[in-house]
């Protein structure tokens, strides 16, 4: 058999083995996470199974598309270099799919918990002073120059002063 054929066989064996191992780990450990995300065990199991099927389809599809190597493979060292590149790309795709799923499900969980919350996420630290539209005008003592307000005229609004800090 040609070196290139051996390279393809090793690539397929390692890639399919890695895909099955990661899928099994995700199935086993992801169910706990999905149960927390959806708060429904039946729904969590169903979504877990669907995610595993999608994971297999995407990853094995990528493995088969990326298997092709157009150049000649004249030596074992060239075959090992090409094999490491291809398996490295498979691992990167596995990692990217995993992080995308965790990110999307974590975001869904946060939104669900936010909708279920009946109180604000943080307790109030203090109270702000009440701000009136027109603060009260200080009245001067009689005989100091401020005439008393006549009925119907009203006092002009005073300019609001910023609260003291």
Secondary structure, 3 states (H helix, E strand, C coil): CCHHHHHHHHHHHHHHHHHHHHHHHHHHHHHHHHHHHHCCHHHHHHHHHHHHHHHHHHHHHHHHHCCCCCCCCCCHHHHHHHHHHHHHHHHHHHHHHHHHHHHHHHHHHHHHHHHHCCCCCCCCCCCCCCCCCCCCCCCCCCCCCCCCCCCCCCCCCCCCCCCCC
